[in-house]
Amino acid sequence: MSGLVNTQVEPWEFTLPGLAAFRVAPDGSHVLTLADGVDAQCEAMVLDNLVDPLAWWRRGFWLLNGSVMVDPAGRAVLISSAPVLAEQVIVGLAKMGWCCLSDFLIPARVIDGQVLAYPRQSPVICSAAVAVSESLDIEQFVRPGGNAVGVALSRWSEPIALVAMATLMPEPPEPVSPGIGRARIARAMLVEVIANERTPGELLDIVTGLAVLPAWVSSDPLRVVTDPDAQWASDDSRAVATKAKTALNAALNELADWVVLNNG
């Protein structure tokens, strides 16, 4: 959303030329104005993908970039990746008994050292080709002129604490230190309304206490996410938080030095 929202006025303004404009107040209430000829399908897309996430943001929630899936044991994992890979992982996990909390712009709050993710009512989206090949029930077509569809998957309906995150990304062309790798993953999790609005300290708050499940595209992402030997977060969230904050603080400093070095 960075660069698309005018936050210099109150309520905040968002304009999509030829399509829609809306305003969102601090309490999350909004006014949506559609251009002539915009149909109900397009209106639903704007509400689900833009208005609703921004309304959560204005009510004091973070927005996490990715999908939250809950395993049969009730452990919630934030999974971030390219859209094509993400839909395959979500569908694959759903067929293994996992539930989907939400698959796009997850609202979250940090409470007592834990990241609580909240469900949105937006549809779980995948391509029509994946829906057909996996024999999924199609609930709706969600993007005018495109092939994205909303599919029927088992949903998790209550707020839940995250215990781990997995970012499915191309394997780096050269080795990077664990510190830099984790800092990159942490930064990839967040969606900002204004560029660089989150400080390193605030970034630490959202990733504190989460285990990082290493998942490269070159490996089997389903195997990595469901690996019974993966190092999940400890039940002692405060102890994990203390260790994670110390390690991530060093990682962010290391990442900052790396950026300066590569930018001359």
C-alpha positions in Angstrom: 0.0 0.0 0.0 3.0 2.2 0.4 2.7 5.4 -1.8 -1.0 4.7 -2.6 -2.6 6.3 0.4 -2.8 10.0 1.2 -2.1 10.1 5.0 -1.7 13.9 5.0 -5.4 14.4 5.3 -8.0 13.1 7.7 -9.7 10.8 7.0 -7.0 9.1 4.9 -7.7 9.0 1.2 -7.2 6.4 -1.5 -7.9 6.9 -5.2 -7.9 4.4 -8.0 -8.4 6.5 -11.2 -11.4 5.3 -13.2 -12.4 2.8 -10.6 -13.0 3.9 -7.1 -12.1 6.3 -4.3 -12.5 5.9 -0.6 -11.8 7.5 2.8 -11.0 5.6 6.0 -11.3 7.3 9.4 -9.2 6.4 12.5 -12.0 4.2 13.9 -12.0 2.1 10.6 -15.2 3.5 9.3 -15.1 4.3 5.6 -16.9 5.9 2.7 -16.5 4.2 -0.8 -17.3 6.0 -4.0 -17.4 3.9 -7.2 -17.0 5.1 -10.8 -19.9 4.7 -13.2 -20.1 1.2 -14.6 -18.2 -0.6 -11.8 -20.0 -3.9 -11.1 -20.5 -5.7 -7.8 -17.6 -8.1 -8.5 -15.2 -5.2 -8.8 -16.7 -3.5 -5.8 -16.1 -6.7 -3.7 -12.5 -6.8 -4.9 -11.8 -3.2 -3.8 -13.5 -3.9 -0.4 -11.6 -7.1 0.3 -8.2 -6.1 -1.0 -8.0 -2.4 -0.1 -10.7 -1.0 2.1 -10.9 -3.8 4.7 -7.1 -4.1 5.3 -6.7 -0.3 5.6 -9.6 -0.2 8.1 -7.8 -2.8 10.3 -4.7 -0.7 10.1 -6.4 2.4 11.2 -7.8 0.5 14.2 -4.3 -0.2 15.4 -3.5 -3.5 13.8 -0.4 -4.5 11.8 -0.7 -6.0 8.4 1.3 -9.1 7.7 2.3 -10.1 4.2 1.4 -13.7 3.6 -1.0 -16.5 4.6 -1.6 -17.9 8.0 -2.2 -21.6 8.2 -3.0 -23.6 11.3 -1.8 -27.2 11.6 -3.9 -30.0 13.1 -2.2 -29.5 16.4 -3.4 -25.9 16.5 -0.1 -24.2 15.7 -0.3 -21.1 13.5 2.4 -20.4 10.8 2.8 -17.3 8.7 3.8 -18.3 5.2 5.1 -15.7 2.8 6.1 -16.4 -0.8 5.4 -15.6 -4.5 1.7 -15.9 -5.3 2.0 -19.0 -7.6 3.9 -21.0 -5.0 1.8 -19.7 -2.1 -1.5 -21.0 -3.6 0.1 -24.5 -4.1 1.3 -24.6 -0.5 -2.0 -23.4 0.9 -4.0 -26.0 -1.1 -1.4 -28.7 -0.2 -1.6 -27.9 3.5 -5.4 -27.8 3.4 -5.5 -31.3 2.0 -3.3 -32.4 4.9 -5.8 -31.2 7.4 -4.5 -27.6 8.0 -7.0 -24.7 8.3 -6.6 -21.3 6.6 -7.0 -18.2 8.9 -6.5 -15.8 5.9 -4.4 -15.7 2.8 -3.7 -12.0 2.2 -2.8 -9.0 4.4 -3.3 -10.6 7.9 -4.3 -8.2 10.7 -2.1 -8.7 13.8 -1.4 -7.3 17.2 1.5 -7.8 19.6 0.1 -8.8 23.1 2.3 -10.0 26.0 5.2 -11.0 23.7 3.0 -12.9 21.3 1.8 -12.0 17.8 -2.0 -12.6 17.6 -3.3 -12.9 14.0 -6.9 -12.2 13.3 -9.2 -13.7 10.6 -10.6 -11.6 7.8 -13.7 -12.6 5.9 -12.1 -12.2 2.5 -12.1 -15.3 0.2 -9.2 -17.7 -0.1 -7.9 -17.0 -3.6 -6.1 -19.2 -6.1 -5.9 -19.5 -9.9 -8.7 -21.2 -11.7 -6.2 -23.7 -13.1 -5.1 -24.8 -9.6 -8.7 -25.0 -8.4 -9.6 -27.2 -11.3 -6.5 -29.4 -11.1 -7.0 -29.9 -7.3 -10.8 -30.5 -7.7 -11.6 -27.6 -5.3 -15.1 -26.1 -4.9 -15.2 -22.6 -6.5 -17.2 -20.2 -4.4 -16.8 -17.1 -6.5 -14.8 -15.3 -9.2 -13.0 -12.5 -7.5 -11.2 -10.4 -10.0 -12.9 -8.9 -13.1 -11.1 -10.0 -16.3 -8.8 -12.4 -14.5 -8.7 -16.1 -13.6 -8.5 -15.8 -9.8 -11.3 -17.6 -7.9 -12.3 -17.9 -4.3 -12.2 -21.5 -3.2 -13.8 -23.5 -0.3 -11.1 -24.5 2.2 -11.4 -25.3 5.9 -11.1 -21.9 7.7 -9.9 -21.0 11.2 -12.3 -18.4 12.6 -10.7 -17.1 15.8 -7.7 -15.0 16.6 -4.6 -17.2 17.2 -1.0 -16.7 18.3 1.6 -17.3 15.7 4.4 -19.6 16.6 6.5 -19.7 13.4 7.1 -18.1 10.1 8.3 -19.5 6.8 9.3 -17.4 3.8 9.5 -19.4 0.6 12.0 -17.6 -1.5 14.6 -18.4 -4.2 17.8 -19.7 -2.6 20.3 -16.9 -2.4 23.1 -17.0 -5.1 25.7 -16.7 -2.4 25.7 -17.7 1.3 24.4 -15.1 3.7 24.8 -15.1 7.5 21.9 -16.3 9.6 21.5 -12.8 10.9 21.1 -11.2 7.5 18.8 -14.0 6.4 16.5 -13.7 9.4 16.4 -9.9 9.1 15.4 -10.1 5.5 12.6 -12.6 6.4 11.4 -10.3 9.1 11.2 -7.3 6.8 9.4 -9.3 4.1 6.6 -10.0 6.6 5.4 -6.5 6.9 3.2 -4.3 4.8 3.6 -0.6 5.3 1.1 2.1 4.5 3.9 4.7 4.4 7.4 3.8 3.2 9.8 3.0 6.1 7.2 3.9 8.8 8.3 1.0 11.0 11.4 1.4 13.0 13.8 -1.5 13.7 12.5 -1.6 17.2 8.9 -1.9 16.1 10.0 -4.6 13.6 11.4 -6.6 16.5 8.1 -6.4 18.3 6.3 -8.2 15.5 8.8 -11.0 15.0 9.8 -11.6 18.6 9.1 -15.1 19.8 8.5 -16.6 16.3 10.5 -19.6 15.1 11.9 -19.3 11.6 11.3 -22.3 9.4 13.8 -22.3 6.6 12.1 -22.9 3.3 13.8 -22.5 0.0 12.0 -22.9 -3.3 14.6 -25.4 -4.3 13.4 -27.8 -1.6 10.0 -29.2 -1.1 8.1 -26.4 0.7 5.4 -28.6 2.0 8.0 -31.0 3.6 9.8 -28.0 5.2 6.6 -26.5 6.7 5.3 -29.8 8.0 8.7 -31.2 9.1 8.1 -32.8 12.5 11.7 -32.0 13.4 11.3 -28.2 12.7 12.4 -26.0 15.6 9.0 -24.5 16.6 8.7 -21.7 19.1 9.0 -22.7 22.8 5.9 -22.7 25.0 7.8 -20.2 27.2 7.1 -17.2 25.0 8.9 -14.7 27.3 12.1 -16.7 27.3 11.9 -17.0 23.5 11.1 -13.3 23.2 14.2 -12.3 25.1 16.5 -14.5 23.0 14.8 -13.5 19.8 15.0 -9.8 20.5 18.7 -9.9 21.2 19.5 -12.0 18.1 17.3 -9.9 15.8 18.7 -6.6 17.1 22.2 -7.9 16.1 20.7 -9.1 12.8 19.2 -5.8 11.9 22.5 -4.0 12.7 24.3 -6.5 10.5 21.8 -6.0 7.7 22.2 -2.2 8.0 26.0 -2.5 7.7 25.6 -4.8 4.7 23.3 -2.3 2.9 25.7 0.6 3.5 28.6 -1.5 2.2 26.8 -2.5 -1.0 25.5 1.0 -1.6 29.0 2.5 -1.3 
